[in-house]
């Protein structure tokens, strides 16, 4: 007959909140998932609690951001936003060799790029995404699952594109190193089109390219931003009297098409405050717009209100302006813009 095991009296058993001595120690105190580096643990005494382990501090936020556009329009869209430690690309519709070269000319290596944030599945926004991540495998492709399905359906692209996919969902913030990013819905005829509200320390950057109208969600994020990248696609008179086929004109004019200069002008004038320091006009039409027309249209209502307009070139005159407004080049790269914390906001 088996001998019964003698149980300890209930009063001698440890309670839920009693400290229990341990004889093993963890191999590492903490792991930095950005670098993959581990901090070795210090040898602890037999009865020492591990509650003293402190989480790693995040990288310090920069007082400035850097912004470059490598091309903006139906021929290709891609822009860089970065701080002193890390950076991201917005879309990847520009030749990857050009992007690498332009970044290098500004002292920025591809090692600093941690992700590509895709707005939607049209070719002028994703054409070179796989070429970039295949060459620089540490970079992830961030888009909604629906947008990924649209990319795979619309384009002849390697199935391995999915290996680099990092899904996000609209209105749910996600992080890429020092950047906190919230995607929001925009009205366009792609698949699950997204704009981005990007935060880094005190910097707030809102991006909405390819949209036919200003929706409430676009307005919500634009009003919080220090810097805006917004479409100013066409001059309505040029479009209506131009050479495009009627079906194409109708597509562009629709609420899920593209944005008229005058709509952009009226909106920027409406939301302007001392918080807003830079406006980048993007996705200008080659046939139905010019940089001069877009700039004159958008700045007119602000000038009429008495505001001084700068061109972001860091000159004394520009720095004295109330707001910087720049049309982004269609085919060439822009200058590198330095975005400083707005102390008036």
DOMIKE-247920 format. One record per residue (C-alpha): residue in one letter; chain; residue number from 1; x, y, z. Coordinates in steps of 0.1 Angstrom, whole numbers, plus 2048, in hexadecimal, padded with zeros to 3 digits. Example, Ala and Ser with C-alpha at 12.3 -4.5 7.8 and 13.67 -1.06 7.14 Angstrom:
! residues 2
SITE; code; unit; pos; c1; c2; c3
SITE; A; A; 1; 87B; 7D3; 84E
SITE; S; A; 2; 889; 7F5; 847
! end
This chain:
! residues 345
SITE; code; unit; pos; c1; c2; c3
SITE; X; A; 1; 800; 800; 800
SITE; X; A; 2; 80E; 822; 7F5
SITE; X; A; 3; 818; 839; 811
SITE; X; A; 4; 803; 859; 813
SITE; X; A; 5; 816; 879; 80D
SITE; X; A; 6; 815; 890; 82B
SITE; X; A; 7; 808; 8B3; 822
SITE; X; A; 8; 815; 8D2; 834
SITE; X; A; 9; 7FB; 8E4; 84A
SITE; X; A; 10; 7E8; 8FE; 837
SITE; X; A; 11; 7F5; 91A; 84D
SITE; X; A; 12; 819; 912; 843
SITE; X; A; 13; 813; 914; 81E
SITE; X; A; 14; 81D; 935; 80C
SITE; X; A; 15; 801; 94C; 804
SITE; X; A; 16; 7FB; 95C; 7E2
SITE; X; A; 17; 80E; 97C; 7EC
SITE; X; A; 18; 82B; 96D; 7FF
SITE; X; A; 19; 84E; 971; 7F0
SITE; X; A; 20; 85C; 94F; 7E6
SITE; X; A; 21; 882; 94A; 7E4
SITE; X; A; 22; 88F; 940; 7C2
SITE; X; A; 23; 8B1; 930; 7BA
SITE; X; A; 24; 8B2; 938; 795
SITE; X; A; 25; 8B9; 95A; 784
SITE; X; A; 26; 8AF; 965; 762
SITE; X; A; 27; 8CA; 964; 747
SITE; X; A; 28; 8C2; 988; 73C
SITE; X; A; 29; 8B2; 9A5; 74E
SITE; X; A; 30; 8A2; 9B4; 72E
SITE; X; A; 31; 8A2; 9B3; 708
SITE; X; A; 32; 8A1; 9D1; 6F1
SITE; X; A; 33; 88B; 9C4; 6D5
SITE; X; A; 34; 896; 9E0; 6BE
SITE; X; A; 35; 8BB; 9D6; 6BF
SITE; X; A; 36; 8B9; 9B2; 6CA
SITE; X; A; 37; 8D2; 9B9; 6E5
SITE; X; A; 38; 8CE; 9A9; 708
SITE; X; A; 39; 8DA; 9B7; 729
SITE; X; A; 40; 8EA; 99B; 73E
SITE; X; A; 41; 8DC; 997; 760
SITE; X; A; 42; 8EF; 99E; 780
SITE; X; A; 43; 8F3; 980; 797
SITE; X; A; 44; 8D8; 983; 7B2
SITE; X; A; 45; 8D7; 975; 7D4
SITE; X; A; 46; 8C3; 956; 7DB
SITE; X; A; 47; 8A6; 969; 7EB
SITE; X; A; 48; 8A8; 98A; 7D7
SITE; X; A; 49; 889; 994; 7C4
SITE; X; A; 50; 88B; 99C; 79F
SITE; X; A; 51; 873; 9BA; 7A2
SITE; X; A; 52; 891; 9D2; 79F
SITE; X; A; 53; 895; 9CA; 779
SITE; X; A; 54; 88E; 9EA; 766
SITE; X; A; 55; 881; 9EC; 742
SITE; X; A; 56; 899; 9FA; 729
SITE; X; A; 57; 895; A1F; 722
SITE; X; A; 58; 889; A29; 700
SITE; X; A; 59; 8A0; A3C; 6E9
SITE; X; A; 60; 89F; A61; 6EF
SITE; X; A; 61; 888; A75; 6D9
SITE; X; A; 62; 898; A8E; 6C1
SITE; X; A; 63; 890; AB3; 6C2
SITE; X; A; 64; 88F; AB2; 69C
SITE; X; A; 65; 881; A9C; 680
SITE; X; A; 66; 88E; A99; 65D
SITE; X; A; 67; 877; A97; 63F
SITE; X; A; 68; 87F; A8F; 61A
SITE; X; A; 69; 869; A88; 5FD
SITE; X; A; 70; 878; A72; 5E1
SITE; X; A; 71; 85B; A78; 5C9
SITE; X; A; 72; 836; A80; 5CC
SITE; X; A; 73; 81D; A7A; 5B1
SITE; X; A; 74; 80F; A5F; 59A
SITE; X; A; 75; 833; A56; 58F
SITE; X; A; 76; 83C; A4B; 5B2
SITE; X; A; 77; 839; A55; 5D7
SITE; X; A; 78; 851; A50; 5F4
SITE; X; A; 79; 85C; A65; 611
SITE; X; A; 80; 873; A62; 62F
SITE; X; A; 81; 86C; A6D; 653
SITE; X; A; 82; 887; A68; 66D
SITE; X; A; 83; 896; A74; 68E
SITE; X; A; 84; 8BA; A70; 69A
SITE; X; A; 85; 8B7; A4B; 69F
SITE; X; A; 86; 89E; A3B; 688
SITE; X; A; 87; 888; A42; 66A
SITE; X; A; 88; 86B; A36; 655
SITE; X; A; 89; 860; A38; 630
SITE; X; A; 90; 83D; A42; 626
SITE; X; A; 91; 835; A2D; 607
SITE; X; A; 92; 84E; A1E; 5EF
SITE; X; A; 93; 845; A28; 5CC
SITE; X; A; 94; 867; A37; 5C3
SITE; X; A; 95; 885; A24; 5B6
SITE; X; A; 96; 896; A15; 5D5
SITE; X; A; 97; 8B9; A1E; 5C7
SITE; X; A; 98; 8AF; A43; 5C6
SITE; X; A; 99; 8A2; A41; 5EA
SITE; X; A; 100; 8C2; A31; 5F7
SITE; X; A; 101; 8D7; A4A; 5E4
SITE; X; A; 102; 8C4; A69; 5F0
SITE; X; A; 103; 8C4; A5D; 614
SITE; X; A; 104; 8EA; A57; 612
SITE; X; A; 105; 8EF; A7A; 604
SITE; X; A; 106; 8DE; A87; 624
SITE; X; A; 107; 8F2; A71; 63B
SITE; X; A; 108; 8D7; A58; 642
SITE; X; A; 109; 8DD; A32; 63E
SITE; X; A; 110; 8C3; A18; 636
SITE; X; A; 111; 8CC; A07; 657
SITE; X; A; 112; 8B8; A24; 667
SITE; X; A; 113; 898; A1C; 654
SITE; X; A; 114; 882; A05; 668
SITE; X; A; 115; 862; A03; 654
SITE; X; A; 116; 84F; A0D; 635
SITE; X; A; 117; 82C; A1A; 63C
SITE; X; A; 118; 815; A13; 61E
SITE; X; A; 119; 7F7; A2A; 618
SITE; X; A; 120; 7E6; A14; 5FE
SITE; X; A; 121; 7EB; 9FB; 5E3
SITE; X; A; 122; 7EF; A10; 5C4
SITE; X; A; 123; 80F; A0A; 5B1
SITE; X; A; 124; 81D; A2D; 5B5
SITE; X; A; 125; 81E; A27; 5DA
SITE; X; A; 126; 82B; A03; 5DD
SITE; X; A; 127; 83E; 9FC; 5BD
SITE; X; A; 128; 860; 9F9; 5CD
SITE; X; A; 129; 857; 9ED; 5F0
SITE; X; A; 130; 862; 9C9; 5EB
SITE; X; A; 131; 882; 9D4; 5DA
SITE; X; A; 132; 88B; 9E7; 5FA
SITE; X; A; 133; 882; 9CD; 614
SITE; X; A; 134; 893; 9B1; 5FF
SITE; X; A; 135; 8B3; 9C4; 601
SITE; X; A; 136; 8AF; 9D2; 624
SITE; X; A; 137; 89F; 9B5; 637
SITE; X; A; 138; 89C; 9C7; 658
SITE; X; A; 139; 881; 9DE; 649
SITE; X; A; 140; 85C; 9D5; 64E
SITE; X; A; 141; 83F; 9DE; 637
SITE; X; A; 142; 823; 9ED; 64B
SITE; X; A; 143; 800; 9ED; 63D
SITE; X; A; 144; 7DD; 9E1; 646
SITE; X; A; 145; 7D5; 9BC; 63D
SITE; X; A; 146; 7BC; 9C8; 624
SITE; X; A; 147; 7D6; 9DE; 613
SITE; X; A; 148; 7ED; 9C0; 612
SITE; X; A; 149; 7D3; 9AC; 600
SITE; X; A; 150; 7CE; 9C8; 5E7
SITE; X; A; 151; 7F3; 9C9; 5E0
SITE; X; A; 152; 7F5; 9A4; 5DA
SITE; X; A; 153; 7D6; 9A4; 5C5
SITE; X; A; 154; 7DE; 9C3; 5AF
SITE; X; A; 155; 803; 9BE; 5A9
SITE; X; A; 156; 81B; 9A3; 59C
SITE; X; A; 157; 830; 9A1; 5BB
SITE; X; A; 158; 843; 985; 5CE
SITE; X; A; 159; 82F; 972; 5E8
SITE; X; A; 160; 84C; 978; 5FF
SITE; X; A; 161; 83F; 99C; 602
SITE; X; A; 162; 829; 98E; 61D
SITE; X; A; 163; 848; 984; 632
SITE; X; A; 164; 84F; 9A9; 638
SITE; X; A; 165; 82C; 9B3; 640
SITE; X; A; 166; 825; 9C3; 662
SITE; X; A; 167; 7FF; 9C8; 665
SITE; X; A; 168; 7EF; 9E6; 676
SITE; X; A; 169; 7CB; 9F0; 679
SITE; X; A; 170; 7BC; A13; 675
SITE; X; A; 171; 7B7; A28; 695
SITE; X; A; 172; 7CD; A10; 6A9
SITE; X; A; 173; 7F0; A1F; 6AF
SITE; X; A; 174; 80F; A0B; 6A9
SITE; X; A; 175; 834; A12; 6AE
SITE; X; A; 176; 853; A11; 698
SITE; X; A; 177; 86F; A19; 6B0
SITE; X; A; 178; 86B; A3E; 6BB
SITE; X; A; 179; 84C; A43; 6A4
SITE; X; A; 180; 829; A3E; 6B0
SITE; X; A; 181; 812; A3B; 691
SITE; X; A; 182; 7ED; A3B; 68E
SITE; X; A; 183; 7DD; A33; 66C
SITE; X; A; 184; 7BC; A42; 663
SITE; X; A; 185; 7A4; A3E; 646
SITE; X; A; 186; 7A6; A54; 627
SITE; X; A; 187; 78E; A56; 60A
SITE; X; A; 188; 79F; A48; 5EA
SITE; X; A; 189; 798; A2C; 5D1
SITE; X; A; 190; 7B4; A15; 5DD
SITE; X; A; 191; 7B1; 9F8; 5F5
SITE; X; A; 192; 7AD; A03; 61A
SITE; X; A; 193; 7BE; A24; 615
SITE; X; A; 194; 7D0; A32; 634
SITE; X; A; 195; 7DE; A53; 63F
SITE; X; A; 196; 7F7; A55; 65C
SITE; X; A; 197; 7F9; A69; 67C
SITE; X; A; 198; 81D; A66; 687
SITE; X; A; 199; 82A; A70; 6A9
SITE; X; A; 200; 84E; A73; 6B5
SITE; X; A; 201; 853; A85; 6D6
SITE; X; A; 202; 841; AA7; 6D2
SITE; X; A; 203; 841; AA4; 6AC
SITE; X; A; 204; 820; A9B; 69B
SITE; X; A; 205; 81F; A95; 675
SITE; X; A; 206; 7FF; A8D; 662
SITE; X; A; 207; 800; A7E; 63F
SITE; X; A; 208; 7E3; A7B; 627
SITE; X; A; 209; 7EC; A75; 603
SITE; X; A; 210; 7D3; A69; 5E8
SITE; X; A; 211; 7B1; A74; 5F5
SITE; X; A; 212; 792; A83; 5E5
SITE; X; A; 213; 784; A96; 602
SITE; X; A; 214; 78C; AA0; 626
SITE; X; A; 215; 77A; A86; 63C
SITE; X; A; 216; 774; A8B; 661
SITE; X; A; 217; 790; A73; 66A
SITE; X; A; 218; 7A9; A86; 654
SITE; X; A; 219; 79E; AA6; 664
SITE; X; A; 220; 7A1; A98; 687
SITE; X; A; 221; 7C6; A8F; 682
SITE; X; A; 222; 7D0; AAD; 66C
SITE; X; A; 223; 7C5; AC5; 687
SITE; X; A; 224; 7DD; AB6; 6A0
SITE; X; A; 225; 7FC; AB7; 68A
SITE; X; A; 226; 81A; ACE; 689
SITE; X; A; 227; 822; AC2; 666
SITE; X; A; 228; 80B; AB7; 64A
SITE; X; A; 229; 810; AA5; 62A
SITE; X; A; 230; 7F0; AA8; 616
SITE; X; A; 231; 7E6; AA4; 5F2
SITE; X; A; 232; 7E1; AC2; 5DB
SITE; X; A; 233; 7DC; AAE; 5BB
SITE; X; A; 234; 7CB; AC4; 5A1
SITE; X; A; 235; 7BE; AE5; 596
SITE; X; A; 236; 79A; AE0; 58E
SITE; X; A; 237; 798; AF6; 570
SITE; X; A; 238; 7B7; AE5; 561
SITE; X; A; 239; 7A8; AC3; 567
SITE; X; A; 240; 785; ACB; 559
SITE; X; A; 241; 793; ADC; 539
SITE; X; A; 242; 7B0; AC4; 535
SITE; X; A; 243; 7B6; AA6; 51F
SITE; X; A; 244; 7AC; A8A; 537
SITE; X; A; 245; 790; A73; 52E
SITE; X; A; 246; 76F; A7A; 53F
SITE; X; A; 247; 76F; A5A; 554
SITE; X; A; 248; 792; A63; 561
SITE; X; A; 249; 787; A87; 569
SITE; X; A; 250; 769; A79; 57C
SITE; X; A; 251; 780; A61; 590
SITE; X; A; 252; 797; A7D; 59A
SITE; X; A; 253; 77A; A94; 5A4
SITE; X; A; 254; 768; A7A; 5B8
SITE; X; A; 255; 768; A7A; 5DF
SITE; X; A; 256; 77F; A5B; 5DD
SITE; X; A; 257; 795; A6A; 5C2
SITE; X; A; 258; 7AE; A87; 5C7
SITE; X; A; 259; 7AF; AA8; 5D8
SITE; X; A; 260; 7AA; ACA; 5C7
SITE; X; A; 261; 7C3; AE6; 5CF
SITE; X; A; 262; 7A6; AFC; 5DA
SITE; X; A; 263; 799; AE2; 5F2
SITE; X; A; 264; 7BC; ADE; 601
SITE; X; A; 265; 7C0; B04; 603
SITE; X; A; 266; 79E; B09; 615
SITE; X; A; 267; 7A6; AED; 62D
SITE; X; A; 268; 7C9; AF9; 637
SITE; X; A; 269; 7BC; B1C; 63C
SITE; X; A; 270; 7A0; B0F; 652
SITE; X; A; 271; 7B6; AFA; 669
SITE; X; A; 272; 7D5; B10; 66B
SITE; X; A; 273; 7E2; B19; 68D
SITE; X; A; 274; 804; B20; 69D
SITE; X; A; 275; 807; AFA; 6A2
SITE; X; A; 276; 80A; AF4; 67D
SITE; X; A; 277; 82D; AFC; 670
SITE; X; A; 278; 831; AE9; 64F
SITE; X; A; 279; 81A; ADE; 633
SITE; X; A; 280; 827; AC8; 617
SITE; X; A; 281; 811; AC7; 5F8
SITE; X; A; 282; 813; AA5; 5E8
SITE; X; A; 283; 808; A91; 5CA
SITE; X; A; 284; 806; AAE; 5B2
SITE; X; A; 285; 7F8; AA4; 590
SITE; X; A; 286; 810; AA7; 572
SITE; X; A; 287; 7F4; AB1; 55A
SITE; X; A; 288; 7DB; AC4; 570
SITE; X; A; 289; 7F1; AD7; 588
SITE; X; A; 290; 812; AE9; 58C
SITE; X; A; 291; 826; AF0; 5AC
SITE; X; A; 292; 821; B15; 5A7
SITE; X; A; 293; 7FB; B12; 5A3
SITE; X; A; 294; 7F8; AFA; 5C1
SITE; X; A; 295; 80E; B11; 5D7
SITE; X; A; 296; 7FC; B31; 5CD
SITE; X; A; 297; 7D9; B21; 5D2
SITE; X; A; 298; 7E1; B13; 5F5
SITE; X; A; 299; 7F3; B32; 602
SITE; X; A; 300; 7DA; B4C; 5F5
SITE; X; A; 301; 7C0; B49; 612
SITE; X; A; 302; 7DC; B49; 62C
SITE; X; A; 303; 7EC; B68; 61D
SITE; X; A; 304; 7CA; B79; 61C
SITE; X; A; 305; 7C8; B73; 641
SITE; X; A; 306; 7EA; B84; 646
SITE; X; A; 307; 800; B65; 64C
SITE; X; A; 308; 824; B64; 63E
SITE; X; A; 309; 82D; B45; 62A
SITE; X; A; 310; 84F; B35; 629
SITE; X; A; 311; 85E; B1B; 612
SITE; X; A; 312; 870; B05; 62C
SITE; X; A; 313; 893; B0E; 61F
SITE; X; A; 314; 8A0; B1A; 642
SITE; X; A; 315; 8A7; B3D; 635
SITE; X; A; 316; 8A1; B5B; 64D
SITE; X; A; 317; 883; B65; 63A
SITE; X; A; 318; 874; B42; 63A
SITE; X; A; 319; 87B; B3D; 65F
SITE; X; A; 320; 868; B5D; 666
SITE; X; A; 321; 849; B50; 655
SITE; X; A; 322; 82A; B44; 667
SITE; X; A; 323; 828; B23; 653
SITE; X; A; 324; 83D; B11; 639
SITE; X; A; 325; 82B; B03; 61B
SITE; X; A; 326; 83D; AEF; 600
SITE; X; A; 327; 831; ADC; 5E1
SITE; X; A; 328; 845; ABB; 5E0
SITE; X; A; 329; 856; AB4; 5BE
SITE; X; A; 330; 846; A99; 5A9
SITE; X; A; 331; 865; A88; 59C
SITE; X; A; 332; 882; A96; 5B0
SITE; X; A; 333; 88B; A94; 5D4
SITE; X; A; 334; 884; AB1; 5EB
SITE; X; A; 335; 89E; AC1; 601
SITE; X; A; 336; 8A1; AB3; 624
SITE; X; A; 337; 88A; AC6; 63A
SITE; X; A; 338; 892; ACA; 65F
SITE; X; A; 339; 873; ACA; 674
SITE; X; A; 340; 878; ADA; 696
SITE; X; A; 341; 862; AD9; 6B5
SITE; X; A; 342; 848; AF4; 6B3
SITE; X; A; 343; 84B; B06; 6D4
SITE; X; A; 344; 82C; B1B; 6CC
SITE; X; A; 345; 815; AFD; 6CA
! end
